[in-house]
Amino acid sequence: MSSDPLLGTLSNLVSLYGGITEDEDEHVMTILLPAAISNQLKLAETVTITTQANVPNSLFVTYHSDLVQQFSALLAQRGTVSAMSIQYEGYLKTTGFEKQLVQALRPQNGLIRLLVAKPETTRYLWCHVAYTAEADEKRVGMVSFIINETTKVTPISIGDALFWKSDQLPVANPAAFSERSLKIITPLIERTAGQQVKANLENWRMKLGRAKARDEERLKTYYSTMGQEIQNRIRSRRLEGEDRDRELARFTATNQELDRKLADLQERYALKVDASLYSVLVIELPTVHLECELVRKQRKRNITAVWNPFTKVIEPLCCERTGVPVEEFYLDDSAAQIIAPAAWHPKPGTP
């Protein structure tokens, strides 16, 4: 995907409507749209778009372009949950995981033991979250990430599981999410989307900060000069009585006007972001579930780890304090909870 944030956003949108994108360079992308979408957008089915002006035979786009706004309008019409299953032609092994397990998942103050490995279907949720950001201008975008419903790890990679269209099988009735599952999944979606949207907007946020600081400095210099001139006038003319009071009133009004202008700047450069879940694709993958035992002193606990045949790795576990994926972790004394190193705060004297 293009490193250009606008082209990256459009690439995500195009793919969700069944289109194909190909990067020509960092700021130029060719898209192939389904006929129904190209008709709605009043574009040719194949079109080259760019974020740089004066590129021959291409459509120049910005965050305010009609094309982006039209895609944004299409986005508002969707919001679906669909599902597919992936068939795996290879053999799903159920032995030989012992060494791989202790290399992949490493408790620093306890043990992990493999109890049994068995083929199981794991559901992955491919979430697409659309957002609109506004400050001195408006930008629209989308972030996408995958959640492992079993381990609750996000974002996670599923490798090339979606590469071969022939291996994709539709699921007529996607399994409904239970109320308990929704209570767990929804915070994961919100947290991951928030992190990725923040990362997408970081360069713009820093640009806004620099512009705000520059304008604040200009205003403070201007009004400070005015205030200094008033004070100099009072001293040089040795003003007294009503004349002095008049100039002091002007000085106070100057400071109040500065405060008002600074408040206006704060409002102008404040970054407001609205985000909503656009769609979820439930992907059912054939995997191997590794039933494991975690041991911390006298405390024992069973967990499930997942081996994905499309990535050929045992996936990380989820820190139960922070929600971040972990391969190296600590176990607490009370319930052998999985805790990321950054969140581990042992009691003094605890090994």
C-alpha positions as a Markdown table, in Angstrom:
| # | Residue | x | y | z |
|---|---|---|---|---|
| 1 | Met | 0.0 | 0.0 | 0.0 |
| 2 | Ser | 1.1 | 3.5 | -0.8 |
| 3 | Ser | 2.9 | 5.5 | 2.0 |
| 4 | Asp | 0.8 | 8.5 | 1.0 |
| 5 | Pro | -2.0 | 8.6 | 3.6 |
| 6 | Leu | -4.7 | 9.8 | 1.2 |
| 7 | Leu | -3.9 | 7.1 | -1.4 |
| 8 | Gly | -3.7 | 4.5 | 1.4 |
| 9 | Thr | -7.2 | 5.5 | 2.5 |
| 10 | Leu | -8.6 | 5.3 | -1.1 |
| 11 | Ser | -6.9 | 1.9 | -1.6 |
| 12 | Asn | -8.7 | 0.6 | 1.5 |
| 13 | Leu | -12.0 | 2.0 | 0.2 |
| 14 | Val | -11.5 | 0.6 | -3.3 |
| 15 | Ser | -10.7 | -2.9 | -2.0 |
| 16 | Leu | -13.8 | -3.0 | 0.2 |
| 17 | Tyr | -15.9 | -2.4 | -2.9 |
| 18 | Gly | -14.2 | -5.2 | -4.8 |
| 19 | Gly | -11.8 | -3.0 | -6.7 |
| 20 | Ile | -8.1 | -3.4 | -7.3 |
| 21 | Thr | -5.3 | -0.8 | -6.7 |
| 22 | Glu | -1.7 | -0.7 | -7.9 |
| 23 | Asp | 0.9 | 1.8 | -6.8 |
| 24 | Glu | 2.8 | 3.5 | -9.6 |
| 25 | Asp | 5.0 | 5.4 | -7.2 |
| 26 | Glu | 4.6 | 7.0 | -3.8 |
| 27 | His | 2.1 | 9.6 | -5.0 |
| 28 | Val | 0.4 | 7.9 | -8.0 |
| 29 | Met | -2.0 | 4.9 | -7.9 |
| 30 | Thr | -4.0 | 3.2 | -10.6 |
| 31 | Ile | -7.4 | 1.8 | -9.6 |
| 32 | Leu | -9.7 | -0.7 | -11.2 |
| 33 | Leu | -13.3 | -0.3 | -10.1 |
| 34 | Pro | -16.3 | -2.6 | -10.5 |
| 35 | Ala | -18.8 | -1.3 | -13.1 |
| 36 | Ala | -21.5 | -0.5 | -10.5 |
| 37 | Ile | -19.1 | 1.7 | -8.4 |
| 38 | Ser | -17.5 | 3.4 | -11.4 |
| 39 | Asn | -21.0 | 4.4 | -12.6 |
| 40 | Gln | -21.9 | 5.8 | -9.2 |
| 41 | Leu | -18.7 | 7.8 | -9.1 |
| 42 | Lys | -19.0 | 8.7 | -12.8 |
| 43 | Leu | -15.5 | 7.5 | -13.5 |
| 44 | Ala | -13.9 | 5.1 | -16.0 |
| 45 | Glu | -13.5 | 1.6 | -14.6 |
| 46 | Thr | -9.7 | 2.1 | -14.8 |
| 47 | Val | -8.3 | 5.5 | -13.6 |
| 48 | Thr | -5.0 | 6.8 | -12.3 |
| 49 | Ile | -5.1 | 9.2 | -9.4 |
| 50 | Thr | -2.3 | 11.2 | -7.8 |
| 51 | Thr | -1.8 | 13.6 | -4.9 |
| 52 | Gln | 0.7 | 15.6 | -6.9 |
| 53 | Ala | -0.3 | 18.3 | -9.3 |
| 54 | Asn | 0.6 | 18.2 | -13.0 |
| 55 | Val | 1.0 | 14.5 | -13.4 |
| 56 | Pro | -0.1 | 13.6 | -17.0 |
| 57 | Asn | -3.1 | 11.4 | -17.7 |
| 58 | Ser | -4.1 | 11.2 | -14.0 |
| 59 | Leu | -6.8 | 12.6 | -11.7 |
| 60 | Phe | -5.4 | 15.0 | -9.0 |
| 61 | Val | -7.0 | 14.4 | -5.6 |
| 62 | Thr | -6.9 | 16.1 | -2.2 |
| 63 | Tyr | -8.8 | 15.6 | 1.0 |
| 64 | His | -11.4 | 18.0 | -0.3 |
| 65 | Ser | -11.8 | 16.4 | -3.7 |
| 66 | Asp | -15.2 | 15.3 | -5.0 |
| 67 | Leu | -13.9 | 11.8 | -5.4 |
| 68 | Val | -13.0 | 11.5 | -1.7 |
| 69 | Gln | -16.3 | 13.0 | -0.7 |
| 70 | Gln | -18.2 | 10.6 | -2.9 |
| 71 | Phe | -16.4 | 7.6 | -1.5 |
| 72 | Ser | -17.2 | 9.0 | 2.0 |
| 73 | Ala | -20.9 | 9.2 | 1.0 |
| 74 | Leu | -20.8 | 5.5 | -0.2 |
| 75 | Leu | -19.2 | 4.6 | 3.1 |
| 76 | Ala | -22.1 | 6.0 | 5.0 |
| 77 | Gln | -24.4 | 3.6 | 3.2 |
| 78 | Arg | -22.6 | 0.5 | 4.4 |
| 79 | Gly | -21.8 | -1.0 | 7.8 |
| 80 | Thr | -22.1 | -4.8 | 7.4 |
| 81 | Val | -21.0 | -8.0 | 8.9 |
| 82 | Ser | -20.1 | -10.7 | 6.4 |
| 83 | Ala | -18.2 | -14.0 | 6.7 |
| 84 | Met | -16.1 | -16.4 | 4.8 |
| 85 | Ser | -14.2 | -19.6 | 5.6 |
| 86 | Ile | -10.8 | -20.5 | 4.2 |
| 87 | Gln | -10.0 | -24.1 | 3.3 |
| 88 | Tyr | -6.5 | -25.3 | 3.9 |
| 89 | Glu | -5.2 | -28.0 | 1.5 |
| 90 | Gly | -2.1 | -28.9 | 3.6 |
| 91 | Tyr | -1.9 | -31.3 | 6.6 |
| 92 | Leu | -2.6 | -29.8 | 10.0 |
| 93 | Lys | 0.0 | -31.4 | 12.3 |
| 94 | Thr | -0.8 | -32.0 | 15.9 |
| 95 | Thr | 2.6 | -33.0 | 17.2 |
| 96 | Gly | 6.0 | -31.5 | 17.5 |
| 97 | Phe | 4.9 | -28.2 | 19.1 |
| 98 | Glu | 6.7 | -28.6 | 22.4 |
| 99 | Lys | 10.0 | -26.9 | 21.4 |
| 100 | Gln | 8.2 | -24.3 | 19.2 |
| 101 | Leu | 5.9 | -23.4 | 22.1 |
| 102 | Val | 8.6 | -22.5 | 24.6 |
| 103 | Gln | 10.5 | -20.6 | 21.9 |
| 104 | Ala | 7.4 | -18.6 | 20.9 |
| 105 | Leu | 5.8 | -17.9 | 24.3 |
| 106 | Arg | 8.2 | -17.1 | 27.1 |
| 107 | Pro | 7.0 | -16.6 | 30.7 |
| 108 | Gln | 9.8 | -14.9 | 32.7 |
| 109 | Asn | 8.8 | -16.0 | 36.1 |
| 110 | Gly | 6.9 | -19.3 | 35.5 |
| 111 | Leu | 6.5 | -22.2 | 33.1 |
| 112 | Ile | 4.3 | -23.0 | 30.1 |
| 113 | Arg | 3.5 | -26.6 | 29.3 |
| 114 | Leu | 1.8 | -28.1 | 26.2 |
| 115 | Leu | -1.1 | -30.4 | 27.2 |
| 116 | Val | -2.7 | -31.2 | 23.8 |
| 117 | Ala | -2.8 | -29.9 | 20.3 |
| 118 | Lys | -5.9 | -30.3 | 18.1 |
| 119 | Pro | -7.3 | -28.9 | 14.9 |
| 120 | Glu | -9.9 | -26.2 | 15.4 |
| 121 | Thr | -11.5 | -23.4 | 13.5 |
| 122 | Thr | -10.5 | -20.0 | 14.7 |
| 123 | Arg | -12.5 | -16.9 | 13.9 |
| 124 | Tyr | -10.6 | -13.7 | 13.0 |
| 125 | Leu | -12.4 | -10.4 | 12.7 |
| 126 | Trp | -11.2 | -8.1 | 10.0 |
| 127 | Cys | -12.5 | -4.7 | 11.2 |
| 128 | His | -12.6 | -1.6 | 9.1 |
| 129 | Val | -13.1 | 1.7 | 11.0 |
| 130 | Ala | -13.9 | 4.9 | 9.1 |
| 131 | Tyr | -13.0 | 8.3 | 10.6 |
| 132 | Thr | -13.4 | 12.0 | 9.9 |
| 133 | Ala | -10.8 | 14.4 | 11.3 |
| 134 | Glu | -11.4 | 18.2 | 11.4 |
| 135 | Ala | -9.2 | 21.1 | 12.4 |
| 136 | Asp | -8.3 | 23.9 | 10.0 |
| 137 | Glu | -9.3 | 21.4 | 7.3 |
| 138 | Lys | -11.2 | 18.1 | 7.0 |
| 139 | Arg | -9.7 | 14.7 | 6.3 |
| 140 | Val | -11.4 | 11.3 | 5.9 |
| 141 | Gly | -9.7 | 8.0 | 6.3 |
| 142 | Met | -10.0 | 4.4 | 7.3 |
| 143 | Val | -8.0 | 1.9 | 9.4 |
| 144 | Ser | -8.1 | -1.8 | 9.2 |
| 145 | Phe | -6.9 | -4.5 | 11.6 |
| 146 | Ile | -7.6 | -8.1 | 12.5 |
| 147 | Ile | -8.6 | -9.5 | 15.9 |
| 148 | Asn | -8.1 | -13.2 | 16.9 |
| 149 | Glu | -11.4 | -13.9 | 18.6 |
| 150 | Thr | -9.9 | -16.8 | 20.6 |
| 151 | Thr | -6.9 | -15.1 | 22.1 |
| 152 | Lys | -8.2 | -11.5 | 21.8 |
| 153 | Val | -4.8 | -10.5 | 20.2 |
| 154 | Thr | -5.0 | -7.4 | 18.0 |
| 155 | Pro | -3.6 | -6.4 | 15.6 |
| 156 | Ile | -2.7 | -9.8 | 14.3 |
| 157 | Ser | -1.5 | -11.0 | 10.9 |
| 158 | Ile | -3.1 | -14.0 | 9.2 |
| 159 | Gly | -0.4 | -14.2 | 6.5 |
| 160 | Asp | -1.6 | -15.1 | 3.0 |
| 161 | Ala | -4.8 | -16.7 | 4.1 |
| 162 | Leu | -6.8 | -14.4 | 1.8 |
| 163 | Phe | -4.4 | -14.7 | -1.2 |
| 164 | Trp | -6.1 | -17.5 | -3.1 |
| 165 | Lys | -9.7 | -16.6 | -4.1 |
| 166 | Ser | -10.3 | -20.3 | -4.8 |
| 167 | Asp | -9.8 | -21.2 | -1.2 |
| 168 | Gln | -12.5 | -18.8 | 0.0 |
| 169 | Leu | -15.9 | -20.2 | 0.8 |
| 170 | Pro | -18.9 | -18.1 | 1.7 |
| 171 | Val | -20.7 | -18.5 | 5.0 |
| 172 | Ala | -24.4 | -18.0 | 4.5 |
| 173 | Asn | -25.2 | -17.2 | 8.1 |
| 174 | Pro | -22.3 | -15.7 | 10.1 |
| 175 | Ala | -22.4 | -16.8 | 13.7 |
| 176 | Ala | -24.0 | -14.2 | 15.8 |
| 177 | Phe | -21.9 | -12.5 | 18.5 |
| 178 | Ser | -23.1 | -13.2 | 22.0 |
| 179 | Glu | -23.7 | -10.3 | 24.4 |
| 180 | Arg | -20.6 | -11.4 | 26.4 |
| 181 | Ser | -18.5 | -11.6 | 23.2 |
| 182 | Leu | -19.6 | -8.1 | 22.2 |
| 183 | Lys | -18.6 | -6.7 | 25.6 |
| 184 | Ile | -15.1 | -8.1 | 25.1 |
| 185 | Ile | -14.7 | -7.4 | 21.3 |
| 186 | Thr | -16.0 | -3.8 | 21.3 |
| 187 | Pro | -13.3 | -2.4 | 23.6 |
| 188 | Leu | -10.7 | -4.2 | 21.5 |
| 189 | Ile | -12.0 | -2.5 | 18.4 |
| 190 | Glu | -12.2 | 0.9 | 20.0 |
| 191 | Arg | -8.7 | 0.7 | 21.5 |
| 192 | Thr | -7.0 | -0.6 | 18.3 |
| 193 | Ala | -8.9 | 1.8 | 16.1 |
| 194 | Gly | -7.9 | 4.7 | 18.4 |
| 195 | Gln | -4.3 | 3.8 | 18.3 |
| 196 | Gln | -4.2 | 3.4 | 14.5 |
| 197 | Val | -6.2 | 6.6 | 13.8 |
| 198 | Lys | -3.8 | 8.5 | 16.2 |
| 199 | Ala | -0.8 | 7.1 | 14.3 |
| 200 | Asn | -2.4 | 8.0 | 10.9 |
| 201 | Leu | -3.0 | 11.6 | 12.1 |
| 202 | Glu | 0.3 | 12.1 | 14.0 |
| 203 | Asn | 2.1 | 14.0 | 11.2 |
| 204 | Trp | -0.9 | 16.3 | 10.7 |
| 205 | Arg | -1.3 | 16.8 | 14.5 |
| 206 | Met | 2.4 | 17.8 | 14.7 |
| 207 | Lys | 1.9 | 20.1 | 11.8 |
| 208 | Leu | -1.1 | 21.7 | 13.5 |
| 209 | Gly | 1.0 | 22.1 | 16.7 |
| 210 | Arg | 3.7 | 23.9 | 14.8 |
| 211 | Ala | 1.3 | 26.2 | 13.1 |
| 212 | Lys | -0.5 | 26.9 | 16.4 |
| 213 | Ala | 2.8 | 27.7 | 18.1 |
| 214 | Arg | 3.8 | 30.0 | 15.3 |
| 215 | Asp | 0.5 | 31.9 | 15.3 |
| 216 | Glu | 0.5 | 32.1 | 19.1 |
| 217 | Glu | 4.0 | 33.6 | 19.1 |
| 218 | Arg | 3.1 | 36.1 | 16.4 |
| 219 | Leu | 0.0 | 37.2 | 18.4 |
| 220 | Lys | 1.9 | 37.4 | 21.7 |
| 221 | Thr | 4.7 | 39.5 | 20.1 |
| 222 | Tyr | 2.2 | 41.9 | 18.5 |
| 223 | Tyr | 0.1 | 42.5 | 21.6 |
| 224 | Ser | 3.1 | 42.6 | 23.9 |
| 225 | Thr | 4.5 | 45.4 | 21.7 |
| 226 | Met | 1.2 | 47.2 | 22.0 |
| 227 | Gly | 1.2 | 46.8 | 25.8 |
| 228 | Gln | 4.8 | 48.0 | 26.0 |
| 229 | Glu | 4.0 | 51.1 | 24.0 |
| 230 | Ile | 1.1 | 51.9 | 26.4 |
| 231 | Gln | 3.3 | 51.5 | 29.4 |
| 232 | Asn | 6.1 | 53.6 | 27.8 |
| 233 | Arg | 3.5 | 56.3 | 27.0 |
| 234 | Ile | 2.4 | 56.4 | 30.7 |
| 235 | Arg | 6.0 | 56.8 | 31.9 |
| 236 | Ser | 7.3 | 59.2 | 29.2 |
| 237 | Arg | 4.3 | 61.5 | 29.6 |
| 238 | Arg | 4.0 | 61.0 | 33.3 |
| 239 | Leu | 0.3 | 60.6 | 33.0 |
| 240 | Glu | -1.9 | 61.0 | 36.0 |
| 241 | Gly | -5.5 | 60.9 | 36.9 |
| 242 | Glu | -8.0 | 60.2 | 34.1 |
| 243 | Asp | -5.3 | 60.1 | 31.4 |
| 244 | Arg | -3.5 | 57.4 | 33.3 |
| 245 | Asp | -6.6 | 55.4 | 33.9 |
| 246 | Arg | -7.6 | 55.7 | 30.2 |
| 247 | Glu | -4.2 | 54.2 | 29.2 |
| 248 | Leu | -4.4 | 51.5 | 31.8 |
| 249 | Ala | -7.9 | 50.6 | 30.5 |
| 250 | Arg | -6.4 | 50.3 | 27.0 |
| 251 | Phe | -3.7 | 48.1 | 28.4 |
| 252 | Thr | -6.3 | 45.8 | 30.1 |
| 253 | Ala | -8.3 | 45.7 | 26.9 |
| 254 | Thr | -5.2 | 44.8 | 24.9 |
| 255 | Asn | -4.5 | 41.8 | 27.2 |
| 256 | Gln | -8.2 | 40.7 | 27.0 |
| 257 | Glu | -8.1 | 40.9 | 23.2 |
| 258 | Leu | -4.9 | 38.7 | 23.3 |
| 259 | Asp | -6.7 | 36.1 | 25.4 |
| 260 | Arg | -9.7 | 36.1 | 23.0 |
| 261 | Lys | -7.4 | 35.7 | 20.0 |
| 262 | Leu | -5.5 | 32.8 | 21.7 |
| 263 | Ala | -8.8 | 31.1 | 22.5 |
| 264 | Asp | -9.8 | 31.4 | 18.9 |
| 265 | Leu | -6.5 | 29.8 | 17.9 |
| 266 | Gln | -7.1 | 27.0 | 20.3 |
| 267 | Glu | -10.5 | 26.3 | 18.7 |
| 268 | Arg | -9.2 | 26.6 | 15.2 |
| 269 | Tyr | -6.4 | 24.1 | 15.7 |
| 270 | Ala | -8.2 | 21.7 | 18.0 |
| 271 | Leu | -8.3 | 18.3 | 16.3 |
| 272 | Lys | -11.7 | 16.7 | 16.4 |
| 273 | Val | -12.1 | 13.1 | 15.3 |
| 274 | Asp | -15.2 | 11.0 | 14.8 |
| 275 | Ala | -14.9 | 7.3 | 14.0 |
| 276 | Ser | -17.4 | 4.5 | 13.4 |
| 277 | Leu | -17.2 | 0.8 | 12.6 |
| 278 | Tyr | -17.7 | 0.5 | 8.9 |
| 279 | Ser | -17.7 | -3.3 | 8.4 |
| 280 | Val | -16.5 | -6.5 | 9.8 |
| 281 | Leu | -15.4 | -9.6 | 7.8 |
| 282 | Val | -15.5 | -12.7 | 9.9 |
| 283 | Ile | -12.8 | -15.1 | 8.6 |
| 284 | Glu | -12.9 | -18.7 | 9.7 |
| 285 | Leu | -9.5 | -20.3 | 9.5 |
| 286 | Pro | -8.4 | -23.9 | 10.1 |
| 287 | Thr | -5.8 | -23.7 | 12.8 |
| 288 | Val | -4.3 | -25.8 | 15.6 |
| 289 | His | -5.3 | -24.9 | 19.1 |
| 290 | Leu | -2.6 | -25.6 | 21.7 |
| 291 | Glu | -4.1 | -26.2 | 25.1 |
| 292 | Cys | -1.4 | -25.1 | 27.5 |
| 293 | Glu | -0.8 | -24.9 | 31.3 |
| 294 | Leu | 0.7 | -21.9 | 32.9 |
| 295 | Val | 2.5 | -22.4 | 36.2 |
| 296 | Arg | 3.4 | -19.7 | 38.7 |
| 297 | Lys | 4.5 | -21.1 | 42.1 |
| 298 | Gln | 1.5 | -23.1 | 43.3 |
| 299 | Arg | -0.9 | -21.5 | 40.9 |
| 300 | Lys | -1.8 | -23.3 | 37.7 |
| 301 | Arg | -4.0 | -22.1 | 34.8 |
| 302 | Asn | -5.0 | -23.4 | 31.4 |
| 303 | Ile | -5.0 | -21.2 | 28.3 |
| 304 | Thr | -5.3 | -21.7 | 24.5 |
| 305 | Ala | -2.6 | -20.6 | 22.1 |
| 306 | Val | -3.1 | -20.7 | 18.3 |
| 307 | Trp | -0.8 | -22.0 | 15.6 |
| 308 | Asn | -1.7 | -20.5 | 12.2 |
| 309 | Pro | -0.8 | -22.7 | 9.2 |
| 310 | Phe | -0.8 | -19.6 | 6.9 |
| 311 | Thr | 1.9 | -17.9 | 9.0 |
| 312 | Lys | 3.6 | -21.1 | 10.3 |
| 313 | Val | 3.9 | -19.5 | 13.8 |
| 314 | Ile | 2.4 | -19.7 | 17.2 |
| 315 | Glu | 0.6 | -16.4 | 17.6 |
| 316 | Pro | 1.3 | -14.1 | 20.6 |
| 317 | Leu | -0.9 | -14.0 | 23.7 |
| 318 | Cys | -2.7 | -11.0 | 25.0 |
| 319 | Cys | -1.6 | -9.0 | 28.1 |
| 320 | Glu | -4.5 | -9.1 | 30.5 |
| 321 | Arg | -3.7 | -5.7 | 31.9 |
| 322 | Thr | -3.0 | -3.6 | 28.8 |
| 323 | Gly | -4.3 | -5.7 | 25.9 |
| 324 | Val | -1.1 | -5.6 | 24.0 |
| 325 | Pro | 0.2 | -8.7 | 22.2 |
| 326 | Val | 3.0 | -10.4 | 24.1 |
| 327 | Glu | 5.5 | -13.2 | 23.5 |
| 328 | Glu | 7.6 | -12.5 | 26.5 |
| 329 | Phe | 5.5 | -11.9 | 29.7 |
| 330 | Tyr | 5.2 | -12.3 | 33.4 |
| 331 | Leu | 2.6 | -14.2 | 35.5 |
| 332 | Asp | 1.1 | -12.6 | 38.6 |
| 333 | Asp | 0.9 | -14.6 | 41.9 |
| 334 | Ser | -2.8 | -14.5 | 42.5 |
| 335 | Ala | -4.2 | -15.9 | 39.2 |
| 336 | Ala | -1.3 | -16.5 | 36.9 |
| 337 | Gln | -2.5 | -13.6 | 34.7 |
| 338 | Ile | -0.4 | -12.8 | 31.6 |
| 339 | Ile | 1.3 | -9.4 | 32.1 |
| 340 | Ala | 3.4 | -7.5 | 29.6 |
| 341 | Pro | 6.9 | -6.5 | 30.8 |
| 342 | Ala | 6.0 | -2.8 | 30.6 |
| 343 | Ala | 3.0 | -3.4 | 32.9 |
| 344 | Trp | 4.8 | -5.7 | 35.4 |
| 345 | His | 5.2 | -4.1 | 38.9 |
| 346 | Pro | 6.1 | -6.9 | 41.3 |
| 347 | Lys | 6.0 | -6.5 | 45.0 |
| 348 | Pro | 9.4 | -5.8 | 46.6 |
| 349 | Gly | 11.2 | -9.1 | 47.1 |
| 350 | Thr | 9.1 | -11.0 | 44.6 |
| 351 | Pro | 11.2 | -13.2 | 42.2 |
